[in-house]
């Protein structure tokens, strides 16, 4: 039992000397006589090891002032383009003929979303379009490829049952895919 009291007293003396170090410089004199303890106490009292409240606050990420909204006009344009690409890709993978085929409905839906994407792109990004720069402007390339993709959808849907329309559909999917990937 006496061992435990002795350990507690030694720990208490060490802790009080550390707390009183700045106020009374002689409180650590007995520690200086033992070199091993002196090094440990100097490391423990180092200012770099302690974090102040301002340091802890600086390490946390500040909350952004601007929080991006889930639904904006630009995101509407983005979602319409991605949706048209997804529906056209699914339409290319499903069975083309036979009863219960939803190929035609998917293709028409992709075309409608593609037209919506091109329309919202022209309406909301009209100030970004500058044809004087030609293909050097990424907005012009995005606009041209998106319009080409939607045109491919329109040609494929309008000529669907009577003639071969897979080439126009593939051009539409590739045009829309490259247009989306080009701006992302």
N, C-alpha and C positions, 0 to 999 in steps of 0.2 A: 504494500500500500504506500509505503514511503517513497518507492521508486516513482510512482505515478505523480505524487505531489512534487517531487523534485523535477520531473519532466515538465510539469505545468508551470512551475516557478521559472525554470530556464526559458521556456517559450515566452512567458510573460515578460521577462527581463529583455529578451531579444526584441520583442515587438514594441516595448516602450522605448527602447533606445532608438529604434527606427523612427518612431513617431516624434520623438524629441530631438531628432538629429538637427533639424533646422533651427529650433529654438535654443538648444543648449549644445554647443559643439563638443563639450567634454563628455557627453553621454555615451559616446562610442569609444572612449579611451581604452577600456578593457578589451574591446574587440580588436584594437590595433596590435595588441600583444601577440595574438594568434594569427599568423598570416593567412591560413586557410579560411578562417571565418571573415577576415577583413575583405578578401576578394569577393566572397559571396555577398557580404553586406553592401559592398560598393555596387555590385551588379544589381542587387535588389533595390537600391536607392536611386538607380539611374533614371533620369527624367524620360528617356526614350521608352522605357518599359511601361510607363503609366499613360493611360489614355484619358484625356479630359473629356468633359461632356461635349465640347465643341468639336473635338476630333471624332468622337463617335457619331455625331450628327453629320459631319462632313463625309464619312465613309458610306453612309446610306445614300441611295439614289434619290435625288430630289423628285418630288411629284411633278409631272409635267403640268405646265399652266394650260396648255392646249390639249384637249382630249379629242381625238379624231372620232367623228360620228360614224355610226354604222351605215347610215343611208344618206348619201349625197348624190347630186346630179352626176358627178364624175364617176362615182361607184355604180350608179345605174347603168351608165354607158359600159363600164367594165363588166358588170354582171350579165348584161345582155349579150356582149361579145363572147364571153366564156360559155354562157348557156347555149348560144347558137352552135358553137364549136362542139360542145358535149353532145347535143342532140344530133348533129350531123354525123358525129363519129359513131353514135349508137345506131343511127339509121343505116350506116354502111355495114354494120356488123350483123344486123338481124336478117332473118329470112326475107327475101324480096318478093316471092310469089306464094300463093296459096291462101287458104282461108285462115283468118286470124293474124295475118301479117300486119304489123303496125309500121312498116317501113315508110309508107306514104305519109302517114300522120306525123311521124318523127321528122321527115324531110320538110314538110310544110311548116311545122313548128320551128325548126331550125332556121328556115327562110324568114319567117316572121320576126324571130329574135335578131337575126342578122340585119334585116331592114331597120329594126328598132335601134340596134347598135350604131349603124351608120347614120341614122337620122339624129340620134342624141349626140353623136360625135360632131356632126356638122353644127348643131345648134349650140352646144355648150363649149366647143373648142374652136369656134370660128376665128377668134382672135389669134389662135396659135398657127393657123394655116397661112403660110407665106410662099406662094408659088414662085416668087422671084429667086429663091434659093435652090429650087429644083430638088434633086435627090440628096443634097447635102443636109437638108433639114430632116431630122428623124420624124417629126410630126407629119411631114408630107409623105414619107415612105409608109408610115403607119396608116394614114388615110387611104393611100392608093391600094395597099394590100388588103385592107378591110373592105374597101369597095369592090375589089376584084373577087374576094371571097364571097361576098353577098351576091354579086353578079353570077358567079358560078352556081350558087344555090338556086337563084331564080331560073337560070337556063335549065338546070337539072330537073327542077320541079315542073317547069312548063312543058318540057319535052319527054316526060317520064314514061308513060306506058307505050307510046308509039315508036320511039327510037331509043338508041343507046344513049344513056344519060350519065353513065358512071364517070366519064372523063370530066364532064362539067362539075359533077359533084366532088370529085377528087381535087380539081382546081379550087373549088370553093373551100374545102376543108383545109388544104395546104395554105391558101391565101389568108384565111382567117387565123390559122395557127401561127404563121410567120408574123402576121400583124400584131397578134397578142404577145408573142415572144419577143418581138422587136422592142416593144415599149417596156417590158418587164425586165 
